């Protein structure tokens, strides 16, 4: 399936956003305006048609006054959370009709059940793609990326960085950026995203 982890998780994210929005007495129109998304995008997300890419999801979380993980979690653990390799198989394929270029990335959350965390670590499998028209996006916070396999290209402002296996980059997410594999080849990265609430 191109636009979801699976039906349960898609439903979970959409329902969670709707519940949190209603608890804060925020209308769909207000959420769209404050997050710089369209009303149609919010409705598609809440109706479990789309899971947005990370940038819109982070903007929605900020408007709702919650951390990004709140939208992705189905349970909270106060103590340390160990993620065994076999437990990190479930993937999230973020997509959005307005943002086509994220459909080639599958995210494996590495800390899903950790309560009150400030970082979101993901192992990301980058599938081969013919996409070349990348749309840069920005959001509050910071990101750390380490290339595990392949070669990645990071567009950051007006600069492009090439990262090979073992290379890493740490940057402020407020600067418009896009992460993609070099020449559309398959790759794997470890990404840690920090977003202030």
Residue pairs with C-beta under 8 A, 6 or more apart in sequence:
1 93
2 93
2 95
2 103
3 10
3 49
3 50
3 51
3 93
3 95
3 103
4 10
4 51
4 93
4 95
5 51
5 90
5 91
5 92
5 93
6 90
7 48
9 51
9 90
9 92
10 48
10 51
11 48
12 74
13 45
13 48
13 51
13 57
13 71
13 72
14 45
14 46
14 47
14 48
14 49
14 51
15 46
15 48
16 70
16 71
17 45
17 46
17 60
17 64
17 71
18 46
20 64
20 66
20 70
20 71
21 27
21 28
21 31
21 46
21 64
24 64
24 65
26 34
26 63
26 64
28 39
28 42
28 43
28 46
29 39
31 37
31 42
31 60
31 63
31 64
32 38
32 39
32 41
32 42
34 63
35 42
35 56
35 59
35 60
35 62
35 63
36 59
37 52
37 56
37 59
37 60
38 98
41 50
41 52
41 56
41 96
41 97
41 98
42 60
44 50
44 96
44 97
45 51
45 52
45 60
50 95
50 96
50 97
51 57
51 92
51 93
51 94
51 95
51 96
52 60
52 94
52 95
52 96
52 99
53 94
53 95
53 96
53 99
53 102
53 137
54 68
54 94
54 102
54 139
54 193
55 99
55 137
55 138
55 139
56 96
56 99
57 68
57 71
57 94
58 68
58 139
58 140
58 141
58 193
58 195
59 139
60 71
61 67
61 68
61 70
61 71
61 195
61 197
62 139
62 140
62 195
62 197
65 197
66 197
67 116
67 117
67 118
67 195
67 197
68 120
68 193
68 195
69 111
69 112
69 114
69 117
69 120
72 92
72 109
72 112
72 120
73 112
73 113
74 112
74 113
75 112
75 113
76 113
76 114
76 115
76 116
77 113
77 114
77 115
78 115
78 116
80 114
81 111
81 112
81 113
81 114
83 110
83 111
83 112
88 108
88 109
88 110
88 123
89 108
90 108
90 109
91 106
91 107
91 108
91 125
92 106
92 107
92 108
92 109
93 103
93 105
93 106
93 107
94 102
94 103
94 105
94 107
95 102
95 103
96 102
99 135
99 137
100 131
101 131
101 133
101 134
101 135
101 178
101 180
103 129
104 126
104 127
104 128
104 129
104 131
104 180
104 181
105 124
105 125
105 126
105 127
106 124
106 125
106 127
107 122
107 123
107 124
108 122
108 123
108 124
108 125
109 120
109 121
109 122
110 121
110 122
110 123
111 117
111 119
111 120
111 121
118 194
118 196
119 192
119 193
119 194
120 192
120 193
120 194
120 195
121 190
121 191
121 192
121 193
122 190
122 191
122 192
122 193
123 148
123 188
123 189
123 190
123 191
124 188
124 189
124 190
124 191
125 186
125 188
126 150
126 152
126 180
126 181
126 186
126 187
126 188
126 189
127 186
128 181
128 184
128 185
128 186
129 180
129 181
129 184
130 184
131 180
131 184
132 184
134 155
134 178
134 180
135 178
136 155
136 176
136 177
136 178
137 176
137 177
137 178
138 173
138 174
138 175
138 176
138 177
139 173
139 174
139 195
140 173
140 174
140 195
140 196
141 172
141 173
141 174
141 193
141 194
141 195
141 196
142 170
142 171
142 172
142 173
142 193
142 194
143 170
143 171
143 173
143 177
143 191
143 192
143 193
143 194
144 168
144 169
144 170
144 191
144 192
144 193
145 152
145 154
145 163
145 168
145 169
145 170
145 179
145 189
145 190
145 191
145 192
146 166
146 167
146 168
146 189
146 190
146 191
147 163
147 164
147 165
147 166
147 167
147 168
147 187
147 188
147 189
148 165
148 187
148 188
148 189
148 190
149 165
149 186
149 187
149 188
150 165
150 181
150 182
150 185
150 186
150 187
150 188
151 162
151 163
151 164
151 165
151 181
151 182
151 183
151 185
151 187
152 162
152 163
152 179
152 180
152 181
152 182
152 187
152 189
153 160
153 161
153 162
153 163
153 179
153 180
153 181
153 182
154 160
154 161
154 163
154 169
154 171
154 177
154 178
154 179
155 177
155 178
155 179
155 180
156 171
156 175
156 176
156 177
157 175
157 176
157 177
161 169
162 182
163 169
171 177
173 193
173 195
179 189
179 191
181 187
